[in-house]
Each structure stands twice: as C-alpha cells, then as structure tokens.
Amino acid sequence: MNRRTFLEMLPVVASAQARRKPRNIIFILSDDHRYDALGFLKGQPFLQTPQLDRLAREGAHLKNAFVTTALCSPSRATILTGKYAHKHKIVDNNTAIPAGTTYFSTYLQKAGYKTAFIGKWHMGGESDAPQPGFDRWVSFRGQGTYLPSANGLNVDGKRVPQTGYITDELTDYAVEFIEQQKGPYFLYLSHKAVHAEFVPAERHKGKFKDAKFEPPASLDAPATDRPMWVQNQRNSWHGVDYPYHSTLNIEEYYRQYAETLCAVDESVGRVLALLERRGELDSTLVIYMGDNGFAFGEHGLIDKRTAYEESMRVPLLARCPELFRGGQTVSRVVANLDIMPTVLEAAGVAAPAGGDGASFLPLLEGKTVAWRDSLLYEYYWERNFPQTPTMHALRTDQYKYIRYHGIWDLDELYDIQNDPRELQNLIHSPAHQEIVRTMNQRLFAVLESTDGMNMPLYRDKGGVSNRRNPQGPGAAPFPKAFEQPPPRRRP
C-alpha cells in the first residue's frame, strides 16, 4: 500500500471511533527502553521484567514498533500530536513545542475525560510548567533526577519537594490520581527511567552484578562498506571507545540499565494491581511503550539517534481483554505516530484531520485493514552532539534504506529479513541498485506528501560534546567505493 492509500484510509478508521464506548486508558512511557530489553525476549539472558512479561502474555506484543525520530523530545511530541517531527517542529531536546499545539489529551477532555500527565515532559529546556489538555500535572525540569534534588517537582504549577526515588514517586502520584476517579480517565505516566546516567533503586542495586553480558554481533564487525561517520563515532561521546568521554565499561553500564529498569517493571505491576482492586483491569486499555531505543555497542555505538534497529525500535505492549484477546503477537509495523489515533479510538473520540498515523486497534482485534507497507524515519543534526548527521530512512518489511544529508559519505541499504543485525551494507551491490533507486523515490514521496521537504533550524543552545581521544582509534579511511583511478594522460 502506498503513502496516499494509507492517508486516504485514515478517515475510514476515524469514522469507526464513534462506535467505541468511553473507557479508562493508561499510557505508560519509559525512556530509552530498547525493544528487546524484556524478560520474555531475552535481549540479555539475565533480564527480568515479570510485569511487562505479564502485559505481553495477557495482552499483545506489537513486536515491530518504531519511533520516527529516536530522540526524547521529538518522539514525545510525535506521541502527543500524531505527527512527524518535521511537522510539529521539535527536532532536538532544547526547543519548546510551539505555542498553540493541540495534544490529544485535549480531545479527551472535551469528551468528558479527566486527564493527568505525570512524569517527564522534556520539551522546552528547563520548563516544567503545566500544559494544556491535562487536569492533573506532575512533572520536573529537563531530565529530572533519580534521587531528590533542589529543583523538586512541579505539581499543578506549584513547586513541591521530591521525596524519594523518582520511579516510585511518580507511580505514587499515578496511583493517587486513579484512586480519585469516578468517571472515565486518561493517565499518561511518563517515566524518567531508564535514561542515563542509570541509577537503580536501592533495593535493586547489584541485582545483576555477576550477570554475563553478551556483546552484540556488530560490535567489532568488519568496517567494509560502513559509513565513515559510524567508524569515527566509535571514538566519541556516543562511541564504545570513548563513551561520554570516559572509560565507561559497556557491560557494567548495561547491568545498571537492567537494574534501573526493575523499578519501571514494578511500577507497571502496581498500576495493574490497583486496576484489579478497583474492578477495572479488563476494561481499561493499558499501553506500554519506550520513547526510543538505545544501543549498547551495536555498530560500535551507544545511545540512540541513528536509524539502526537498536535505536529506532521500541517495546510496545497493550492489554484490554474487553477489546482484544490476550497472548497475541502483532507483526505489522506500528509507530509512535499511531498512539494518538489509537487512544482516541479507544475512547470513542474522532481523531482530527492532518495526522500521520492510524489507530492500531483493528490490528489488535484481528481485523483485515489497509495498513502501511513502509515507515519514514528522520533525524536532524544537533550541534550539541555533532557526531551523528542528518538522516532520513525508509523501512519496509524487508529493506531499510538510509540516506544521509550534508556529508560526503556512504548511504546504507540492509536486507533486514536476512540480515537483522544490519551487518552487510548493500548500497553498492549490483543486484540491489533498482531497490536503492526505488526506495529513494519512495522516501521522497513520503516527505513531499507530509510537507517534509524543509528542515527546521534553531539557534545554538547548550554545550557541545565533540571531543576525541588522541590515544583512541584514528580517523576512518575514505570509502573505496568513492575512489576512482586518475585520468589517463593524453600522449
């Protein structure tokens, strides 16, 4: 199905929303939670996430879930608006979302829902002021802190001290909000965890200290046909050879990540237990998602931002026995673009025109519906972290095409069905040149149809992490594919 067909399908999906009854909806978002960091997927054999495993077992695991920009603020703005970053204009972590932006919670309010936002907002630098569309507001400045700090929390516009471990305290506020509700409600619980620097709850510290970390296959894979910028990024803030300009150990770093995730898992369990006590468990739509992935050595990198699977792919789980059967796995590609229309449909509220996603409830219900056959990914260069270039990618069920902008370097093409670790770049494979050409054309067709042919530009703000370790690896050699023999001299 092409992009035009998918966009034309959206009003048909919206027309079905009026047939839904209002129901309680809880959306839980975690930070930097990579798609395979779940106990039942064994991204690492020692991972333990029993409550998230329960969500998958009793609900649905949407195994091919992605974000369209793997960066906190752009991804969160896309969730709230159902639009690509080039539309909502939040392409970095420094810029406030434009005044007058309507979040989907506003439509729920108008339909009679009580709404709450509890947790990390992160759009607009240090602002944690209450935003429109939410009756209850609990947030903090910027990234916040795992342990109590001077800034504290913003509760409905008032400064309140943070008194405990942030994951637990946010869950306390979430539980309090649910307990006060008598009519339909929408809760957006937005965790700081598991964002770096990882700080586990005291009860989880050392839980995995003796666990064995299995390095990714692409950590030290041959650099043949790998872009220069990827090779050079190894010796940078976001690379395994100079991570955060330090001697940080990636294996120990992952263990801390897994320990920090434990409190998020327990938070989910607390919410489910409360719903069960209130008799609302099977009628409430609970959705769990990560805002972007996180690399732990894949391609020699850490962090996110790239169009590689570990960066743009996220966990997505949903449970609501009244709407769909449990224990299922959905294979179709869904995205953070789809959260807004999905929540609105579950609430019986028509989605506004102009969005870029669609409700995935019909997929959960096992219905045969028109659906996307590709997904656009975009990331815009940040002066704060200049190692990663502007890129646009198109991902289909079989191929991923990555086009870089503003650098003299290789593009990338991967057959992700046969090469899921993205080890063999096929961009210059003679057998794949027609695929490269076609995917390039399709990528620009999506950008043109969604007003994505202009790149947002903002003033420089914040520091720049642009150092290299002089004792680390040197600069990557120029790609052989670009080398041509000198012209022959005429006799």
C-alpha positions, 0 to 999 in steps of 0.5 A: 500500500502506498503513502496516499492509500494509507492517508486516504484510509485514515478517515475510514478508521476515524469514522469507526471511533464513534462506535467505541464506548468511553473507557479508562486508558493508561499510557505508560512511557519509559525512556530509552527502553530498547525493544528487546530489553524484556524478560520474555525476549531475552535481549540479555539472558539475565533480564527480568521484567515479570510485569511487562512479561505479564502485559505481553502474555495477557495482552499483545506484543506489537513486536515491530514498533518504531519511533520516527525520530529516536530522540526524547523530545521529538518522539514525545511530541510525535506521541502527543500530536500524531505527527512527524517531527518535521511537522510539529517542529521539535527536532532536538531536546532544547526547543519548546513545542510551539505555542498553540499545539493541540495534544490529544489529551485535549480531545479527551477532555472535551469528551468528558475525560479527566486527564493527568500527565505525570512524569517527564515532559522534556520539551522546552529546556528547563520548563516544567510548567503545566500544559494544556489538555491535562487536569492533573500535572506532575512533572520536573525540569529537563531530565529530572533526577533519580534521587531528590534534588533542589529543583523538586517537582512541579505539581499543578504549577506549584513547586513541591519537594521530591521525596524519594526515588523518582520511579516510585514517586511518580507511580505514587502520584499515578496511583493517587490520581486513579484512586480519585476517579469516578468517571472515565480517565486518561493517565499518561505516566511518563517515566524518567527511567531508564535514561542515563546516567542509570541509577537503580533503586536501592533495593535493586542495586547489584541485582545483576552484578555477576550477570554475563553480558553478551556483546552484540554481533556488530560490535567489532564487525568488519568496517567494509562498506560502513559509513565513515561517520559510524567508524569515527563515532566509535571514538566519541561521546556516543562511541564504545571507545570513548563513551561520554568521554570516559572509560565507561565499561559497556557491560557494567553500564548495561547491568545498571540499565537492567537494574534501573529498569526493575523499578519501571517493571514494578511500577507497571505491576502496581498500576495493574494491581490497583486496576484489579482492586478497583474492578477495572483491569479488563476494561481499561486499555493499558499501553506500554511503550519506550520513547526510543531505543538505545544501543549498547555497542551495536555498530560500535555505538551507544545511545540512540539517534541513528536509524539502526534497529537498536535505536529506532525500535521500541517495546510496545505492549497493550492489554484490554481483554474487553477489546482484544484477546490476550497472548497475541503477537502483532507483526505489522509495523506500528509507530509512535505516530499511531498512539494518538489515533489509537487512544482516541479510538479507544475512547470513542473520540474522532481523531482530527484531520492532518495526522500521520498515523492510524489507530492500531486497534483493528490490528489488535482485534484481528481485523483485515485493514489497509495498513502501511507497507513502509515507515519514514524515519528522520533525524536532524543534526544537533550541534550539541552532539555533532557526531551523528548527521542528518538522516532520513530512512525508509523501512519496509518489511524487508529493506531499510534504506538510509540516506544521509544529508550534508556529508560526503559519505556512504548511504546504507541499504540492509536486507533486514529479513536476512540480515537483522543485525544490519551487518552487510551494507548493500548500497553498492551491490549490483543486484540491489541498485533498482531497490536503492533507486526505488526506495529513494523515490519512495522516501521522497514521496513520503516527505513531499506528501507530509510537507517534509521537504524543509528542515527546521533550524534553531539557534545554538543552545547548550554545550557541545560534546565533540571531543576525541581521544588522541590515544583512541582509534584514528580517523576512518579511511575514505570509502573505496567505493568513492575512489576512482583511478586518475585520468589517463594522460593524453600522449 
